């Protein structure tokens, strides 16, 4: 668990030590009972809570994010750790299934088959820029991988190196104090070290939150290895919001206030920021949104790289024929080298959007959004159908709907569900609840693994793989699969004769 100077690039020797340590720790950490791993996660949550003040001080000075936001992130990180600990206690994550032998099985004699999930091995986590705690060193990817029984090597983000180092020191110290195996956690720095780690055969999976170009490059490396590995990347999402005619007529102030607050939250640097708002043509909602947007003060972006990318991207979008600038956001000098920006609001119509879909249906990371005025349901369906994968789609509806309006809404929702991993109704997508039912995913480029989530208890599934035992002697079975069930795990069992209707059921 040796930590590195936050300003230094990880050397080949240091990287080798981290990889060796993770490989050596994997069997011991896997063999730890779920309850014992849960205790470790709770200890990490307690340590973060106890050091909140000092961590917030470091992160505030380094990122410029407000104190309340940073305290909320640390609290969220602790909740995630405790949530995974509770899942370990419940044992559901192992997905134990036992099929007992059946000589009269419909397809011929059935052997004794017992399946459960085991850790995939050492995991490489690429920390995010925009969440220095919740998606960083001790964030959701690290927490879910440790919970699954996998050692973790975190590649720190260069946007907040001191915060990363301080958090890593706390994690390493806590793991050492509670007796976790040496090597179960390490932090590395530098692009080259991250790429070399991703290429190393000792790494069994990787998780990433960041840009489409960066994430895609790493995904291609993971897939191009001699032994390809899963790469769970969250890359880019435009998160469209649809305001139906009834909603636009009923709730102008509520929708305008909510949308402006959502797309400018955190200076527009949330992966769930609604970057596209579809409103009925001629709605007074547009004017009210513009008024409120003009009142939002400038806010510092996280890094000079993000600021440069935002500035360049805004210039590209503004130059599209048929795109109007409703609010012309400005740039101000910020603390240090990172500037602040006030929000930019743009407007266009369906025909311009579809003619320039490659440009306008791309995420812009920063405080901006595009309002698209549509003329009917067909426009909305066409726009959503042209959309690439998104983390979310939001729909605002009227309170009372007649039968025709409800049928139209069902059709819209059906199209939206094909494009997104989470549908939000009469709310806003910024703010991802940390709950077992959460799905923070979506078709590419929202994520590279649409079947998985990076938030919620199901996030553990990314770092588990199934193993089945067939006709194994009882004393060779792992405890999780024994008839005595010494861990008192929930399990699905099929006795002889229970499945005889398979292939003959009447549908």
LUMDO-852141 format. One record per residue: x, y, z of N, C-alpha, C, CB in turn. Coordinates in steps of 0.001 Angstrom, whole numbers, plus 500000, padded with zeros to 6 digits. Glycine has a CB too. Layout:
% residues N
XYZXYZXYZXYZ...
***
This chain:
% residues 507
500817498807500000500000500000500000500861501257500000499071499998501197502063501165499503502936502333499429502317503377498517504343501942498927502287504627498978501707505704498200502799506516497520500847506602499086502406507198496473503362507940495669503162509435495866503228507568494186504198510216495631504075511666495624503028512053494583505449512352495325502037512879494988500944513194494079501405513944492839499904514001494795502567514536492873503061515291491712503959514452490814503818516522492173504304513259491252505276512446490508504576511457489588506199511695491475505217511158488471504745510096487593505195508753488179505283510287486130504312507793488165504664506476488664505764505863487801503428505562488696506801505372488443507904504750487702507563503307487355509211504808488520508354502724486447508146501317486095508273500424487323509150500878485020509227500716488165509444499904489366508249500012490314510739500340490088507741501226490504506593501417491395505342500745490835506332502912491614505163500838489518504007500183488902504100498671489068503907500550487410505285498134488876505476496690489038505149496268490465506922496288488681505551497059491442505230496744492831503714496736493057505902497753493775503019497718492484501567497782492651500879496589492003501023499079492061501316496221490797500715495086490095501017493768490799501216495030488654502260493601491237502614492399491990501798492300493270504109492391492317501666493445493952500911493458495197499457493091494994501004494809495840498846493616493938497447493301493663497271491822493331496925494164492514498170491281492510498081489868492143498250488970493367499139489524491088499181489337494251499422488529495451498255488619496425500710488973496143497605489784496487496507489977497440495206489326496987496277491450497665495074489078495686493791488627495144493255487363495799493925488395493677494037486278495934493470485057496539493025485274497980494491483926496491493832485993498761493479486201500169492239487068500303494646486840500925492146488129499510490986489010499596489721488293499121491219490281498767489850487468498087488719486680497604488225485724498683489109485897496342489152485149499438488782484160500444488197484772501709489975483338500800488340486078501887487730486718503048486216486537502992488101488223503109485629486153504083484179486005504131483519487334503793483720485505505521482382487311503111481699488558502780481499489473503983480368488255502161481164488907505122480965489720506321482253490469506688480504488836507501483395489801506548484666490439506902485020491553505911485795489393506946484745491323504628484969492392503654484044493576503950484740491874502210482825493274504377481889494328504730482393495190505867480565493737505095483015494553506866483570495318507986484657496281507512484137494368509052485441495858506537486488496726505990485869497945505313487371495949504988484803497730504543484157498849503859483565499838504865483061498335502912482976499325505927482429500208506953483544501007507623481649499397508002484680500372507865485820501085508446486284502209507530486977500116508719486277501980506220486642503030505266485637504186505322486716502454503833484354503846505405483332504884505497483519505710506766481928504262505469483802505048507865484031505761509129485245506678509041484215504764510276486305506191508413487524506987508295487294508227507436488655506142507704486557508080506349486238509239505503485428510266506281485464508799504247484452509779507031483623510690507818484466511454508848482499509910508524485376510737509497486207511357510535487167512389509955486992510291511286487552512231508696488527513143508087487867514122507115489609512345507360486565514278507212485850515130506257486417516541506204484378515188506612486643517148507349487091518545507371488402518730506627487245519027508804489366517876506903490669518034506261490602517718504773491700517139506934489819516715504388489690516382502973489001517509502201488910515074502806487967518086502790487256519183502143488175520391501959486017519576502964489010520649502951489938521779502840490889521599501666490735521945504135491436520397501517492361520127500413491633520223499069493006518729500576490476519570498974489746519537497705489211520913497323488596518541497786488772521690498306488263523022498007489326523923497419487698523651499249490507523872498013491607524707497513492060524259496128492792524667498485491960522975495865492494522436494615491504522525493463492904521002494811490216522311493735489223522237492656488339523475492543488354521036492858488262524267493609487365525413493591485909525053493795487510526137492309485604523782494042484221523372494272483759523855495646484080521832494159482479524193495789481988524720497063482019523671498166480574525247496900482126524158499391482247523264500545481064522307500664482375524078501821479848522830500463478663521977500607478692520824499611477381522801500416479108521122498390479199520066497365480200518996497787479608520666495996481372519410498272482413518453498641481998517625499853483724519182498930481359518259500826480876517488501978479812516473501546480302518434503058478965516889500620477964515961500110478591514777499392477021516677499179479669515037498657480351513942497957480974512943498930481430514500497032481587513453499989482187512544500964481098511729501647483015513325502010479984512380501984478874511651502594478353510581501643477741512616502984478244510924500364477779509954499375478745508780499257477601510626498013480035509075499282481034508011499187480908507056500367482455508604499129480681507605501556480476506762502720479221505915502607480409507605503957478151506508502091476902505758501900477124504603500926475775506691501380477862504868499847478143503795498878478888502641499535478963504338497696479905502960500322480672501911500992479781501102501924481842502518501774478920501776502681478040501065503611476979500253502863477363502059504568476525500777501750475537500055500954476115498730500449475066500921499769477352498767499970477979497531499509478239496579500686479296497844498772478569497128501839478761496286503022477472495547503369479229497135504221476356496236503287475071495592503568474755494522502531473947496634503604475124494783501292474909493773500250475759492531500515475238494354498858476962492733501024477803491593501375477171490767502489479195492068501797476586491435503458475923490715504540474726489927504031475484491682505626473972490514503111472782489841502592473135488635501737471945490812501785474271488688501040474725487540500260474064487371498910474515486322501033473158488272498536472459488113497254473397488215496064471369489152497123474480488981496231475378489233495115476032487965494582476439490209495529476076486903495387476711485654494955475847484863493965477018484789496167474539485148493934473613484525492981473778483000492948473831485105491574473662482384494109473857480940494223472652480199493630474071480533495707472913479278492716471873478436492117472330476983492191471578478857490632471457476109492704471782474684492824470709473859492129471912474263494315471119473078491143470244472103490483470654470713490947470325472222488915469797470063491720470123468714492204469964467692491077469222468332493407470650466541491194470584465536490127469141465095489868471449464317490489468841464835488602467506464380488223467622463384487085466602465572487817467478462086487380467611461070486316466491461147485287467636459677486925465374461805485626464224461872484714464062463256484091462948461492485454465116464027484057465066465365483477464634465283482020466434466066483597463889466262481532463279466217480214464294466030479091462497467472479979465538466474479265466562466346478218467530465208478483467334467637478088467189464350479421468094463275479807468589463502481224469280463178478831469269462550481806469712462672483209470458463977483457470611461490483588470054464668484526470675465954484865471703465744485972469600466996485307472908466262485773473927466139486818473650467110487967475329466395486235474405466962489019474379467939490108475170469160489658474969467338491439474512470317489578475147471551489116474944472643490155474576471992487743476038473314490501475988474382491495476816475556490984476510473889492884476157476729490904476822477902490334476752479077491297476188478284488987477842479847491312477845481109492052478835482055491400478199480887493552478938483256491933479808484276491360481056484444492208479066485611491232482192484603491533483475484787492218484132486058491696484413483551492009485071486636492454485759487855492000486524487625490700486721488353493081486555488659489867487205488520488566488715488672488655486649489537487599489215489353489694490654489574489847490966491054490006491413489005488647492232491430490005492612492832490206491965493777489193494116492969490130491475494897489700490734495868488888491507497185488835489302496097489462491564497773487636492170499083487440491056500119487319493090499098486177491080501138488178490066502183488188490682503500487728489445502332489595490104504096486677490508505425486221489578506441486870490469505536484652490112507255487775489296508203488523488779509315487617490097508798489682487632509894488000486996510945487216487510512320487602485493510890487387487349513277486692487763514657486964486717515411487765488038515392485662485431515128487498484375516005487997483818515617489364483264516032487018484226514482489903483804514076491241485044513637492023482735512924491176485697514568492728486963514229493391486848513213494513487574515458493933485619512908494941485441511863495951484525510740495446484866512469497238483336511074494969482318510061494673482691509142493519481016510732494363483474509640492539483921508806491423485442508850491310483268509267490098486093508881492444487547508995492425488177507879493241487991510363492960489155508202494041490011507195494677489224506179495490491024507869495567488272506653496306487474505739497127486026505694496667487537506151498593485795506094495413484439506218494906483780504915494540484436507088493739482724505022493741481847503884493484482552502712492806480693504323492637483480502988491880484174501884491209485086501138492186484995502412490014485835501888492977486713501267493969485910500498494995487573502318494663484841501107495499484025500469496530483399499174496030482934501421497002482843499192494821482180497997494308483180496896493987481369498336493070484377497256493513485386496244493229485907495609494507486536496851492442486203496418495516486643495866496803485563494979497401487004496995497786484314495413497315483213494617497845483114493271497133481896495380497715483337493284495825483262492042495061484397491080495383483266492347493589485427491570496059486555490719496414487763490910495533486146489303496368487837492066494854488933492339493919489877493415494467488372492778492554491192493183494414492135494278494700491959495396493684493600493766494686492311496608494073492098497777493217493384498588493089490964498660493777493711498939491844494734499946491572494021501136490954495875499393490623494123502299491607493476503516491116494487504361490358492858504327492284494127504731489141494916505701488395494320507074488709494913505396486833495040507894489475494530509175489934494312510132488763495488509793490949493315511006488897493087512015487868493999513212488119491598512455487842494620513763487074495547514892487261494842516181487663496331515131485991493507516219487596492791517429487948492754517722489435491417517344487441492991516717490262492984516941491715493981516000492397491555516729492298495266516171492106496287515237492610496431515254494126497619515558491987496357516431494749496529516481496206495350515824496923496686517937496677494148516043496389492965515388496960493069513883496818491683515894496285493532513436495657493688511993495425494697511395496390494124511720493976495828512075496562496867511559497450496382511487498896498118512431497362495655512533499334495152512547500699494138511424500921494520513904501017493271511201499943492283510133500066492957508766500033491237510237498948493922508596499133494628507324499037495376507006500320495592507343497866495972508013500931496673507804502200495706507306503268497357509106502664494514507924503311493504507497504281493067506067504017492292508431504242492814505723502758492374504363502416493440503353502794492050504253500912494686503621502409495777502683502696495962502495504202497086503178502064495922503586504942496100503509506397494984502707507039496155504912507010493741502952506601492599502237507173492658500748506854491289502828506655492978500414505619493074499004505232494151498296506038493367498874503730495247498971506268496322498382507067495866498152508513497568499289507039495145499146509062494702499041510459493701497914510666494085500352510910492870497626509682491855496575509854492324495224509332490569496971509147493592495134508923494155493845508559493849493351507164493697492858509499493532494264506241493371493848504848494721493413504298492771494995503986494744492508503332496031492036502817496815493145502138495818490895501845498122493123502314498991494089501643498799493955500132500491493871502038498720495076499443498563495052497989497136495121497516499180493834497444496158495108498432494761495112498003494350496474497454493849494723499163495150497519497727494865498847497203496177499566496899494010499664498204496204500277495781497343501131495446496858502234494535498491500320494774497599503336494508497300504438493609498512504706492723496904505709494402498248504935491435499306505279490499498960506605489832499505504158489440499954507252489231499746508531488565500403508517487189500304509688489419499836509324486280500445509475484963499752508660483886501887509087485026499650509245482708498987508580481578499703507287481206498931509517480360501021507339481105501780506157480688501595505004481661503261506493480562501615505306482954501434504249483947500048503631483833501653504797485360499031504470483569497682503947483411497566503017482222496702505076483269498181503394481109498134502553479906498895501246480134498723503309478690500062501335480752500840500115480999500097499172481935502213500463481590499434499734482927498665498894483837497512498220483101498134499721485015496845498958482227495723498396481473496175497262480564495043499482480647497394497346480069497918496302479179498461495095479931499005496873478305498628495214481236499291494168482002498362492977482244499787494726483333498846491750482048497990490564482212497498490349483633498731489345481769498094491010484613497620490848485990496332491623486254498695491298486966495989492568485397494738493321485530493632492554484817494879494769484947492513492323485541491426491493485014490226492292484518490972490536486068490125493556484895489019494412484447489401495856484734487665494033485159488706496779484058488981498199484276487680498976484261489951498749483206487663500084485014486512500982485056487000502403484820485754500870486417486192503190484120486616504523483675485428505463483672487258504463482267485657506720484051484673507789483880485398508978483282483975508169485240484962509423482103485664510524481461485149510786480058487144510240481417486011511303479207485614511741477866485468510570476905486628512732477315484742510829475817484579509803474784485916509452474128483583510277473720486724510434473683487996510058473053488918509281473995488713511301472559489070509769475228489944509082476173489442507709476524490096509890477421488151507601476800487578506311477160487621505317476022486165506487477616487360505811474802487379504891473659488787504366473397486838505587472403489788505232473567491173504795473371491535503697474374492145505993473511491128503865475617491422502848476641490610501578476392491123503400478057489355501734475974488523500568475646489176499733474548487111501014475204489704500405473523490354499683472424491605498950472905490718500653471290492337499551473845493511498873474408493074497620475167494304499827475347492028497759475985491552496611476770491065495486475860490422497043477721490388495850474770489866494838473848490955494248472966488776495435472978492037495013472743493095494557471852494189493755472528493701495716471186494098493564473838495096492760474533495079491308474053494859492816476039496175490612474278496211489187473955495102488471474698497584488572474305494884488856475961493739488353476712492829489543476994494183487635478047491848489818476108490977490991476296490269490938477648489936491076475160490020492112478208489362492190479505488157493112479424490339492677480584487204492967480341486065493892480381486536495305480702485024493429481423485965496279479996486266497685480240484938498396480443487089498324479056484702498850481665483435499478482007483619500989482003482919498983483388483329501595480851483563503020480685482274503814480636484357503269479440482250504936481349481186505927481183481808507092480436480564506382482574481322507364479211482051508252478316481357509587478066482272507566477017480159509587477512479529510850477169478032510707477029480112511397475896477278511756477411475825511659477384475211513037477273475304510943478629474242513198476377473608514502476180472331514647477015473287514710474700471753513549477478470635513550478425469484514475478019471134513950479785468819514184476911467746515080476457466560515098477413467274514668475074465904516243477474464671516393478255463558516844477315464860517417479434462412516185477405461267516487476539460181517151477380460722515190475843459739518307476966458636519000477625457408518874476718458992520518477913456418518133477162455218517968476346454417519269476338454350516795476874453481519369475386452693520599475261451925520891476534451728520499474086451354519852477135450595520053478357451456520548479498449917518784478753452639519993479641453551520416480707454007521851480487454769519479480782454305522202479230454764523562478928453684524588479246455175523675477455452441524205479080451339525126479375451064525226480870450076524683478650451264524138481581450877524076482997451915524611483971450572522674483358453242524416483666454245524604484713455459525380484195454689523247485266455252526532483606456351527284483008457430527608484043455827528575482375457055528183485160458049528620486136458786527432486746457383529445487236458050526410487097458666525228487716459660524567486778457594524219488126459282524395485502460156523726484537461362524603484212459382523385483248461139525899484023462251526792483694463275526820484821461738528212483413462803526945486046463712526977487196464470525664487339462936527274488482463761524556487180464403523250487324465435522991486251463372522160487297465111523347485005466049523103483917467317523938484058465386523394482584467159525228484345468336526094484480469201525622485645467912527573484686468568525269486752469340524759487884470072523482487556468443524529489062469449522633486719470053521340486393471208521475485410469006520406485821471033522263484328472112522295483329473290523167483755471571522796482005473082524044484751474201524861485240474791524324486542473744526296485444474194523284487106474704522725488364476146522257488191473814521551488840476998522642489127478400522253489017479063522784487764478520520763489048478609523964487308479123524565486065478941523634484876480604524922486218477836522873484890477531522002483756478479520847483582477520522789482520479164520449484650480186519405484552479723518090485186481478519875485217478426517831485099477889516549485551477613515681484329476593516746486403477878514380484458477631513473483332476142513357483013478202512089483636475267513732483964473826513654483741473217515012483397473144513084484967474037516012483080473521517331482727472588517240481526474675518299482432471376517841481605470504517858480423471014518868479407469047518188480819471624518394478341472228519282477360471315519646476216473448518665476820470138519005476168469204519217475062467802519282475658469317518074473974467062520362475359465700520531475861464758520675474679465593521762476807463807519763474555462823519796473477461542520440473999462542518361472928461145521569473399459963522298473854459047522569472654460367523634474559457737522697472902456819522998471793457147524348471166455358522986472281457035524422469865457357525655469149456469526804469637457190525456467624457099527959469890456360529134470315456042529185471789455115529218469563456522528253472579456213528233474009456882529404474726456660526902474637456146530006475671456699531081476501457797530560477418455593531738477331457909529247477526458925528624478363460333529038477934458788527106478313460543529194476642461878529517476123462355530865476656461871529530474581461486531845476596461857533180477065462181533160478554460728534182476784461370532419479340461610532386480777462924531678481103460449531695481490463238530631480386464515529942480592465674530881480301464610528688479703465557531646479224466628532587478870466813533637479961466321533272477524465710534137480523465804535133481588466541534574482806464405535611481994466186533374483191466815532779484369468277532422484108466046531536484804468579531975482896469959531624482558470863532849482637470029531004481154470357533989482196471153535221482210471498535672483626470406536332481491470762535186484626471004535565486016472034534683486714469717535521486780472430533580486076473357532632486715474777533193486646473287531223486028475458533310487764476817533874487750477831532901487157477243534259489167478969533448486799480057532616486269480560531661487347481220533498485746480990530494486919481535529489487837482807528904487231480488528360488128483737528598488091485024528055487647484861526625487142486053528099488792485507526331486034485575524941485582486688524231486343485816524859484043486727522922486205487607522131487062489074522229486678487185520700487029489364522226485380490761522232484927490901523104483687491254520793484630492130523496483388492365524279482171492043523461480921493824524765482122492254522163480979491941521304479832490437521299479560492443519864480078489639521189480622488190521223480455487758522589479927487478520909481791488356523659480454488021525008479997488351525194478519488765526051480832489495524708478096489879524818476683488895524047475799491322524289476468488531522854476243487592522052475472486220522692475390487474520679476069485772523285476480484466523952476493484463525147475550484102524403477919485471525960475640485578527154474799485551526769473313486875527936475131486327525760472969486400525316471579485071524738471103487505524280471415484436523958471955483173523312471583482062524348471387482759522289472658481988525346472262480973526394472129481137527139470807481058527382473309482358527404470433482614528088469164482090527279467982484112528351468994482266525975468027481797525104466944480276525134466856482289523657467157479601525003467982478137524940467987477533526274467562477621524547469380478090527365468041477563528692467695477627528973466195478333529768468446478570528369465517478756528651464092477807527860463196480179528354463696477025526953463770476085526170462958474963527072462461475504524978463772474718527058461160473645527857460570472305527448461164473625527700459034471543528416461673470239528102462243470254527930463746469707526868461621471415528076464367471519528044465825471608529485466323472763527202466295470672529873467185470640531225467733471195531223469154469202531790467713471884532296469495472409532454470848471412533272471661473815533136470834470747532623472616469783533316473466470480534015474636468734532328473990471466533358475196472257533944476281473716533707475934471885533322477693474456534784475792475857534694475390476735534669476638476248535881474462477117533499477035477913533353478243479288533966478093478041531902478608479800534467479192481109535094479160482151534303479916481027536473479719483378534696479743484517534063480418485198535095481300485526533464479388485535534688482512486197535565483463487426534870484019485239535973484599488442535626484377489605534999485028489164534355486337490737536046485287489672533175486594489345532492487834490543532473488758488866531073487558490382531774489854491504531617490777492560530737490115491036531002492138493793531174490144494842530413489487494688530523487988494813528945489925494964529419487293494967529450485829493635529035485226496054528555485299492684528558486038491437528024485503490374529119485452490945526835486353489818529422484256488829530498484141487440530065484607488756530983482702486584531067484776485175530844485096484327531218483874484742531676486357483177530563483736482280530824482611480859531015483130482334529668481574480146531977482576478707532059482794478042531235481685478198533566482793476816530756481936476219529798480993475833530405479646475004529182481612475940529581478622475517529927477266474282529110476923476659529674476230473247529786476433472007529110476048471774529306474556470797529645476869471521528208473853471352528226472403469971527700472029472452527389471714469499528106470845468180527651470384468236527297468906467103528735470635467474526255468540467335525895467133466002525179466948468525525001466654465779524637465760464545523881465532464893522467465069463639524594464482463877521660464879464087520244464566464862520047463271462756519530464473464512520791462239465167520569460939466653520884461013464507521426459849467024521966461692468440522316461826469168521267462662468599523715462464468533520848463751469157519835464603469441518562463815468260519519465808468458518080463089468636516819462365469637516964461223467296516328461821469681518140460607470648518365459520472073518452460042470303519642458758472219518781461315473545518928461920473688518021463145473797520398462316473089516841463043473041515938464200474422515564464709472282514683463844475366515379463819476704514960464234477348515998465150477591514721463008477013517263464932477567518340465766476698518620466984477724519615464946475392518740466784474509519215467847474072518123468815473300519849467245474164516860468406473787515776469314475011515179469997473025514685468556476001516006470237477214515598470941477261516330472280478497515897470089477726515653473315477804516259474636478773517443474638478235515216475674478378518521475322479285519628475614479472519678477117478739520993475063480685519442477568480973519374479000481216520787479520482204518456479287480231521342480201480327522704480689478955523357480713481290523516479826478862524628481127477574525286481348476902525778480074477757526438482275476305524878479334475569525250478126474505524208477847476519525394476914473478524622477093472431523711476660471820524247475378471352523532477759471191523355474624470522523725473380469030523469473541471100522929472165468225524489473289466768524328473259466358524054471814466032525604473830465572523007471618465082522662470280463562522809470281465511521201469867463041523663469414461594523837469311461034522835468297461238525298468899460084522031468745459485521007467873458036521377467558459552519599468543457500520777466491456133521101466056455141520000466355456115521390464583455590518835466764454664517756467059455386516505467514453819517450465853454604515477467836455170514230468367456136513590467389454061513246468707455869513720466093456756513102465095458161513686465187456194513298463670458262514990465447459575515621465608460322515010466791459426517145465802459626514877467910460261514340469116460749512917468877459283514373470303459918512101468238460314510718467953461530510672467042459154509948467314461555511541466044462675511541465103463967511949465799462389512483463925463890512962466660465091513406467382465606512299468295464794514680468206464723511699469082465151510635469997465675509426469228463991510212470910465100509154468074465564508015467272466964508254466715464589507744466123467307509517466464468635509845465935469685509957467036468577511146465152469223509975468274470118510162469406470990508928469618469319510471470673472276509160469929473117508051470367472770507717471804474627508395470226473391506666472340473076506242473692473260507345474712473918505073474065472386507365475721472404508398476735472186507766478103471334509470476447472752508388479119472501507894480473471045508075480859473400508608481479470453509200480428469080509500480824468302510115479668469064510442482031466986509972479757466035510785479008464987511238480009465389509991477797464665512532479983463687513104480904462420513476480141464271514344481629461265513233480757459979513572480147459138514320481172459235512295479641458679515515480775457752516286481610456365516235480973458236517769481779455386515833481769454035515627481261453042516500482008453635514155481375451847516640481414450748517316482087450205516405483193449625517696481075449483517007484126448932516226485239447810515322484768448425517151486347446897515869483987445745515103483495445907514850482003444410515852483780445826513584481616445988513216480214444750512462479742447264512359480009444276512806478555443188512010477988443785510764477340442359512838476949442944509885476825443407508600476298444392508777475150442222507767475834444093509738474261444975509944473106446344510449473552444344510939472115446359511383474508447628511920475001448433510850475721447381513105475935447754509966476441448469508900477150449074507904476162447523508173478126448352507589475107448904506695474083450124507319473416447838506364473025450051508619473159451179509326472551452389509310473484450787510778472209452123509481474782453199509474475761453839508091475857452676509912477129453021507043475821453569505676475858454511505439474679452427504630475843454112505917473509454962505738472323456277506485472490454234506225471052456227507689473057457440508461473290458363507739474268457093509857473819457770507231475356458566506537476372459223505288475784457686506158477580458521504619474889459087503411474268460337503760473462458040502723473358460292504855472733461459505293471962462582505695472908461092506472471026462237506441473963463244506909474912463954505749475598462603507812475955463205504705475940463797503567476655464818502825475811462711502605477094464735502951474494465729502315473626467036503093473604465186502183472210467019504311474075468187505177473977468877505446475306467792506468473367468242505104476428468785505517477720468694504410478759468060506748478221469516504561479803469503503608480903468610504017482053470878503409481405468177505296482070467281505768483142466316506780482538468093506407484338465017506581482799463994507515482358463511508312483564462814506772481668463531509634483449463158510529484543461862511237484161464298511564484849460876511200485055459592511825484788459360513002485735458461510800484919459076514168485126458726515369485885459767515722486944457380515185486544461014515500486615462139515859487465463324516182486581462483514723488462464528516074487145465743516397486377466815515364486670466260517827486716467651515056485691468552513902485821469776514126486690469003513489484484470164515394486928471316515620487793470944515216489213471780517107487739471804514393489797471480513775491075471159512317490814470288514501491782472102511433491110471940510005490859471790509329492218473157509408490043470576508938492544470318508335493850471138507055494025468814508034494017471782506929495183472579505733495488471661504727496159473817506072496404471048503881495360470096502893495859470267501584495092468639503415495731469759500479495638469889499190494938469249499177493555469276498098495770468171499933493346467464499893492063468066500818491013466020500252492269469069501595491374469614502580490431470298501908489243470604503501491144470155502551488079470889502122486886471572503344486273469934501431485846472886503404486426473674504499485849474437503900484678474657505164486916473751503852483546474303503178482371473536503659481157474226501621482507473807503076480020473115503414478797473890502918477599472892504910478702473251502865476421473953502430475209475120503359474886472983502372474018476095502835474144477278503606473736476820504876473013478221502750472814477464506031473269478685506256474037478473506578475520479443507360473415477223506464475971477014506702477402477906505766478213475520506500477786477915504499477844478803503528478481479273502516477448478093502815479658480310501791477801480825500741476913480256499373477271482352500697476975479470499284478327478919497998478776477486498223479224479776497376479934476566498200478265475198498625478517474475497752479536474432498632477235474931496539479749474249495631480672474589495891482129474588494212480331475461496866482395475944497063483765475760498507484210477420496667483875475763498697485524475635500017486126476862500309486979474345500115486973477210501609487096478318501968487977477823502527489310479223502984487292476512502662489480475923503130490732474835502148491147475348504577490584474720501920492463473766500943492962474457499630493269472644500727491957473780498758493991474412497508494419474782496611493244473493496758495359474069496736492122474398495915490954475744496272490347473324496055489906476360497379490789477688497742490291478718496674490605478129499068490882478485495876491649479403494789491986479485493752490878478973494124493280478395493585490125478352492527489110479424492691488044476994492498488452479915493921487859480951494150486849482228493392487169481252495634486731482445493110488439483722492548488871483567491134489429484357493448489918482515490460488969482256489067489353482079488221488097480996488962490267482411486940488206482190486030487082481613484721487618483519485774486291480798484017486820480185482778487301481116481577487174478905482507486541481017480679488145481705479380488103480695478319488516482980479357489044480623477240487740479709476134488049480505474889488426478779475835486846480016474162489424480597472888489856479639471772489461480870472875491403480134470785488714479295469679488265479742468388488930479344469541486731478802467766489639479049466478490316480294466531491199479199465355489281480500467664491863481686467811492713481489467079494041481990469306492968482521466374494538482426465790495886482138466885496909483736465036496257481339466557497902480884467561498875482043468283499541480018466907499938483129467552499836484231468193500560485087469085499659485108467133501205484843469071498340485569469956497433484757471193497048485966469198496183483508471224497476482683472382497175483063473569498056481206472041497356483048474782497499483207475963498363482026476045499322483317477274497514482241476705500447481189476782501463479891477346500899481652477634502633480007478263499968478819478918499426477884477943498721479226480010498467478404476791498283477603475851497493477265474565498241478333475508496224477653474456499493477410473212500232475960473131500702478362473107501437475473471918500807474096471714501243473835472283502627473764470246501231474840472259503484474675472766504849474523474277504893475853472353505700474914474960503819474801476418503705475328477123504959473340476817503456476596476926505293477129477484506539477093479005506604478535477026506727477030479682505440476971481146505437475534481680505456477696481686504218474556480766505454473135481153505445472824482087504278472754481834506775473282481701503094473110482536501912471751482302501261474226482266500907471164483343500679469985483120499844470404482340498607469308484468499449469576481418498185469937480583497035468690480090496325470801479389497476468867479778495051467801479162494258468126477690494096467641479860492864467204476828494480467451475387494369466342474735493559467552474732495770466736473758492754465794472990491947465953471521492289466018473236490427464936470963492896464954469545493232464586468711492010463989469249494397464847467429492075464477466525490989462972466615490742464894465064491319462605466720489463461194466759489103460605468143489036460421465965490059461280469138489562460712470479489588460657471122488211461505471350490517461532470699487315461621471372486022461138470482484871463056471812485767460307469501485175459902468565484143458998469171483083459219467412484767458422470333483360457550470962482365458340471741481319456558471888483052459636471908481500460423472688480541460273472081479146461926472736480960459961472913478199459792472450476820458383472002476516460736471327476536457525471900477564456153471447477316455121472418477880455940470065477919455582473573478333454646474528478925453700475066477856455407475688479605452470475316478244451473475888477328451520477404477433450037475357477648451864478065476336451939479529476346450665480113475766453169480026475552
***
